[in-house]
Amino acid sequence: MSCCPLLLSAASNRPNIVVFLVDDMGLMDTSVPFLTDDQGEPKKYPLNDWYRTPHMEALAANGIRFSNFYAQSVCSPTRASIMTGQNATRHHTTNWIHTNRNNRGKYGPRKWNWEGLTKDSITLPRILQENGYQTIFVGKGHFGHMRSEGADPLNLGFDINIGGSAIGHPGSYSGDYGQRGNHPVPGLEAYHNTGTFLTEALTLEANKAVTAAIKKGPPFYLYLSHYAVHAPFHTDPRFIEHYKGKKNGRAPAYATLIEGMDKSLGDLVAHLQKLAVAEDTLIFFLGDNGSDAPLGEKTGHTSSAPLRGKKSTMYEGGTRVPFIAAWAKPNPKSELQKQWRIPHGMIDPNNIGTVMDLYATVLDAANAENPSDHTIDGSSLKKLLTGQADPDRRQEFLMHSPHDRGNAEDDPGRNYYTSLRLGDWKLIYQYFDETPYVLYNLKTDPFENHNLATEKPEKVQQLIGEMNQRLEAQDAQYPVKDGKEVKPQ
């Protein structure tokens, strides 16, 4: 890798950095309101009153959150984007990676990147590692299939790997974490059959790793990537009393997974404070795709209400995720925090952030540089995170899904689509639909109720041109039917 480490004289010039990633956590899976009213003020909806996330509330009160932060609509593409700074269109992991078979789908690109990340990939932790950071991975990896190099995070720039492998979800959240069945979580044998829930076990291990890193000498980079709140929706018994009798089905179990994740966040922050390094630690909290909450239909206004859709769909509920940036313990007198003066309790209702931006933002915070020969699609969020305007920022998000993710090629809203959000407008192209265009104005119709494609054909054609320009620039791969690539037109 052609990367020149930036040598700094003192670790105090650079913060410890935590990326706290929650699997399948959408924008509405929290008591923290991320949506805003017409004045740009946070607005609560019923789902915000259903979930209990006090530690997320505390983190948001100490920092800034985005109303419009986008991830890929399923997990592996997002995870590769965080690691590389590239859109899935460019790194070509455009679908979730099945552990042991190529799941391109009936018409999916033949050369899509099922292999995932490799030892030769330029990755965020590898650059940080070369710049003197101790790099710690805890939790779900899903960077490659079972026989790939990416199955082991140690191949990708991490010094420590706890629990990471090729699996996309655990066999179980309790007992032996799936060791006697499918999808076993590796490396947690000490917790087997102790009654320790998986989320808690990973938190305990993360705190141990942080303690060891501080003893060795900062700075450290911790990527804590929880298996929660992905299915199976097993009840975290520590929290079930909060939800009994309030909703039917699996919704209470899902809510306990959310609250367990939130406790993990609180325990980590408390541990950083106990070690007296909270003032030196910058936390980025986010989800990896839209919600998969077991509430209602896939494409309606249910599991992500009032947003439409959920995980894997082309709607906002499939790609909007929570994002919070904050110091673990704010201190305006801290010399380190003066470099990143993050406002308290602020919400950005307008600017668009994406998972591709995290790579550049973390490197910026670490005073490290992206290799000159590595193209990225994100940019640093520093100006926005410190409450400044960034007039040069591109307000857009391209979501490319040339695969089927349902059980049939005609599963509405989930299969073979590309979407482009550009400012207030969002265009969706459905590759094999008789009426392929879907157009929304998210300023006037934020919950995607009114398709304007027929009313505004000129806007459709403008955005199709913009979409194709970006797809070509990012070396997109397209669905293949009858031996030919199918492109938006």
N, C-alpha and C positions, 0 to 999 in steps of 0.2 A: 504494500500500500504506500502510495507516495504522499505521506503526511509528515510534515515537519513539526515536531513538538515545540510548543512555546514554553521556554524555561522561565520560571518565575522564582524570585528569591525567597518568597515566604508563602506558606500555605494560607496565611490570613488574608492574602489578596484574593482568595477564591472561596466561594461558599461550598459547603456540603450541599448536595442536590438530591432530592427525592422525587422520583416519578411514581405516583401512586395511581395505578391503573386498575379499574374495576371492570371485570368481564360482563358484557351485556347490560351495562347500566346506562339507561337513557336519560334524557333531560328531565323527565318528570318523576323519576324514581327516588325522590328525596323530599324532605320537608323544606329544603332551601328553594325559594322561588327563583327560577332563571328567566321566566317570561316577564315581559314588562307591559305597562299600560301605554296609552298614547303620549304620556309625558315622560316616558322612559324610566318610570319607577317600577320596582319589583311588584308583581301581581301574583297572588296565590290562587291556585285552582284546587279542586277536590283531592286530587292525588297528592298534593303537597301536605294535606291534612291527614292522609292515610299513613304515610311513611314517617318514621322517627329517625332523624339523623342529626342529633345535637352537635356532634363533633364537626360535621360538615358546616353546620350553622356557625360554629365558632371560627372555623377556618375562613369562611366567607366574610365574617365580620372583621377579620384581620387582614383581608386582602381584596382582590378584585376577581370578578367572575364575568363570563361572557354569556350573553343570551344566544348568540349565533356562533357556536363552535361546532365544527363538522369533523366527523370521522368517516371511514368507509362503512358500508352497511353490514359487513361481517368482519370477523376478528382477524384472521391472518393478514389480509391486506393492510389493516390499520397497524398491526404490530410491525410489519416490514416498513411501513411509512415512518413510524416513530424512530426506528433504528437507522433509516437511511436518509430521511428528509425528502424522499421522492414520493410522488403520487403513485398509486397502484398501476395507473396507466403506463408509467415508465418502468417500474420494477417488475411488472407483469405477474405478480401474485395477485390476481384479480378475483380469486375466490378463496373461501376457507380451505385449508389443506387437510384432506383426509389422511389419516395416519398410515394407511397401507395400500391405498389404491388411488389412481389418478381420477379425480372427480371433476373433469372438465365439463361434463354434461353432454347432451346429444349434439349440440352445435357449437360448443365452446372452442376457443382457439386451441389448435393442436400443440402449440409450443408455449402455452401459458406456463408460468413459473411455479409448477407444483413442487419443484425441488426446494424452493424457499431460499433463505440466506445460506451462505457458504463461508468457509474459512477465508476466502479471498474477498468477501464483501466488505466494503467500507461502511463501518457502523459507528454509531454514536459512542457506545462504551469503549470501542477500540481506540478511538481518537482521545477520549478522556483518559484511558489507561496510559497512552503514550505521553500524556501531559501530566502524569503524576497522580491521577486519581486512583483510589482503590474502587474497583467496580464490583458491585454485589447484585446478583439476580436472585429473587425469591418469588416462587409461584409459577404461574402458567407461562410457558414459552410459546409453543405452537408456531415456531419459526420455520419449520420444515417437516417432512414426513418421517416416519420411523427409521428409515435407513439413510437419511440425509445427514450431512454435516450440521445443518441447522437444528437438528434434534437436540443437540447439547449446547446450551448457552456458553459453555467454556470455549467453544470454537469461534465465538462471535465477539470476543473482547471482554468477557466477564472473568474476573479472578475467582469468584465464588458463585456456585449454582446450588440453590436449595429448592428442590421440588420441580424444576423445569425440565420438560421433555417435549416429545412430539404431540402429546395428547391435547385435545381441545377442551376436554372437560373431565372432571374426576369421576371414577366409578362410584365413589361414595364420599360424603362429607364427614362420615364418622366411622368408627370401627378401625379398619385397616386401610381406609382411603382407596378401596378398590383393588387391593393386592391379590385377592383371591378371585377376582373377576376381570372385567374389562376396564381399561383406562386407569391403571394404577398410578398413583402419585409417588414418585421415587424419593428416597432419602429421608423419610419421616418415620422410620421404623420405631424410634424411641417413643412415639406417641400412639402406636397401634394399641387399640383396645384399652385406652386409658380414659375414655370419655371426653377427650379433647377434640372439639370441632375443628375441621380443617382450617377454617379462617383463623382461629385462635393459634393453631400450631404454626402456621406460617408467620403470624405476627410475633410469636415468641422467638422463632428462629431469626427473623429480621432484626429484632432488638438485640439478640446475641451477636449477630454479625456487625451491627453498628457499634456495639461496645468494643469488639475486637478491633474494628477499624480506628476508633478513637484512640485506643491504647497504642496502636501502631503509629498513628499520626495522620491527621486529616490532610487533604480533603477526601471525602468519599462520595460515590455516586450509588444510590440505592434505587433499583428498579423493583418496586414491590407490586407484583402483578397478580392480583387475587383471582383464584378460580371462581369465587363468588362474583356475580350472582347468577352464573350460568346454570342451566339444568344439569343434573337432576335437582328438582326443587325440594331438597331435604330440609326439614325443619331444624333450625338452630334452637335447641330447647331452652337456651338462656333467655329467649325473648318472646316465646309463643304466648305468654299470658297477656301481652300487650295487644293481641290481635284476635283472640278467641271470640267467636260469635259476631264478628263484624263484617266478614265477607266469606263467601263459600269457596269450595274448590281448593286450588293450590295457592291462591292469593296470600293467605296468611303465612304459609311456608316461605314464599318469595319475600314477603316483608321481613321475616326474621333473617333471611340472608342479607338483606339491605342493612338491617340494624347491626348485624354482626360485623359487616364490612366497616360500618361507621365506628363501632367500638375499636376496631383495629386501628383506624386513623387516630382516634383519641389516645389509644395506648402508645402508639408510635410517637406522637407529639409529646406525651408525658415523659416517655423515656428519653427523648432528646433534651427535655428540660432537666431531667434528673442528671444527665451527663454534662450539663452546662454547655451544650452546643446548639441549643434551639435558636439562639440569636444568629448563629452562623449557618443556618440551614434553610434553604429555599425549597418549598414544596410546590409541585405541580400535580394537581388532582384532576383526573379525567376518566371518562368511560371509553370503551373501544368501538362501540357501535350503538345503534338505537336499542331501546328496551325490548326484552323478550318476556316481559311480565305476563303471567297467565291470566290475562283479562281480555275477553272479547275476541273479535276477529282480527286477522292480520292487517287488513288494509283500512279498517274503520277508525273512528275516533274513540279508542277504548284504552289500550294499555299505555298509550302516551298522551292521552287526552289533556288538553284540547288539540294537541298535534295529531296529525293523521298518520297511521301506519306504525310499524314496529320494525325490529331487526330484519334485515335482508330486503326490505321493500324500498321502492323508489321515492317514498314520501319523507317528509321532514322527520317523522317519528323514527325512521330507519337510520338517519345519519346525524341528527343533532344530539350532542352529548354534553353532560356537565363539564365545565372547566373552571378551576379555581387556581389562582397563583397567590401565594402568601409566604411570608417568613414564618417559621414555626413559632417564633416568639418575637413580635415586632419590638424594635427599640430604635427610635429616631436618632439616638446619639451614637449608634453603632457605626463605625467607620465603614464596615462592610456593607451595611444596609443603605448607607448614603449613596452607594453606586447604583442601587436599585430601590428607589423610594416608592414602594408599592402603597397606594392609598388604601385606607381601611373602609370596608363595607361598601365598596363601589361596584356597580354593575355597568357593563358596557352594552347598551341595548342595540347598537348599530353596526359596529365593526365585525367583520367576518374573520374568524380564526379557524385553523385547520390542524389536524394531527401532523401534517408535514412541517408546520412551523415549530414544533417542539424541538426538533433536531437543532435548528439554527438558534433557537432561544437558549437551549441548554449550553451550547458551545459559546454563545455570547456571554452568558453568566459565568462560565468557566474560564473566560479569556483564552479560549482555544479556537483554532481556525479549521474551517472545512478545507480539505485538499482541493487544490485548484483544478484538478481533472475530474472532480466528482460533481456532477450536476445535481442540484436540488431544486425542488418545486416550492419549498416553503421559505419563509424569511423570519427574522427575529421579531418577536413580539415586544421587545423591551420598551419601545416608546409607548405602546398602548398599555402595557402592564404598569408603567409608572405614571399613568394619567395624562400622557401627552398626545397631541394629535399626530397622525402619521399620514399626511396627504398623499404620499407616494404609494401607499399600500394598495394592492390589488384586492378588490372586494369581490372575490369569486371562489367557487368550489366546483371542480369537475369530478363527477362520480361515474366510474365506468365499470359496468357489470356484464361482460359478454358471456354469461353462463346461465343455466337454469338452477334455481335454488329451491324450487318447489318440487312437488311430486309429479308434475306434468308440465309440458312446455307452454300451456296456456294458463298457468297459475297467475292470476292477475296481480300486477304490481311487484312481482319478485324476479321475473325472468327476462334476461336479454334486454338490458336497457342501458342508456347513458343519460345522465342528467347534468345540466350546467346551471348553477346559480350565478348570475351576473348582476350585482347590485340588487335591486328589488325584484328582478325577474328570475323565473326558474322555468327552464324548458326540459322536458323529458322526451327522449326518443325511444320508442318500444320497437325493437328490430323486426318482430314477426307479427305485429298487430295490424289489422286492416286500417285502423286509424292511429298511426304511430305517434302523433304529436300530442303532447299534453303541456299546456302553458298556464302558469300561475303568476300573478302579481302578489308577492308575499307581503308587500306593504299594505295593500287593501284587502288581501285574502290570506292571512298568515296561516290558516288551517286547511288550505287547499281544498276548498269546496267547489270552486268555479273554474272549469277548464275554459280558457279564453282562446284556444288555438283556432277555432273557426272564426271568431270575431276579429282576430288580429293576425291575419296571415303574413303581413309584412314583418311583424315582430318575430314570428316563427322563423321566417327565412333569414332574418338578421342573426338570430341566435343559433340557427343550424350552421350558418357560416362560422360563427365564433366557436361553436362546439367542434366542428371539423378542423379548424385551425389548431386548436389545442390538442386534439387527439393526434393529429399528424406530428405536431411539435414534440409530443411526449412518446412517439413511437408506439402508438396503440396497436393492440392486436384485436381482431374483430371476430364475431361469430362466423362460422363457416357452414354453408349449406350448399349441397350439390357441388362440392369441390371449390366453391368461390367464397371469398370474403364478402360479408354484407356490411355496408357502411351507411351511416346516416345520410339522408338525401332529401 
